[in-house]
């Protein structure tokens, strides 16, 4: 039986980072985990949510945060 693991990572930029660079880092970690830890199923739905919705819209941001909790 495989265990499901929720993968989290910071998205909001800190000191010289961007949302895009943080999402790219999250995708790289997701890829690395999928290859190197085959006995787990990793979920990172926040990556797709961040790419599909407008973070500058207060309504869409609030709805996205609520969906991830």
Secondary structure, DSSP 4 states (H G I P E B T S, - for coil): -PEEEE-----S--TT--HHHHHHHHHHHHHHHHHH-TTEEEE-HHHHHHHHS-TTSHHHHHHHHHHH-
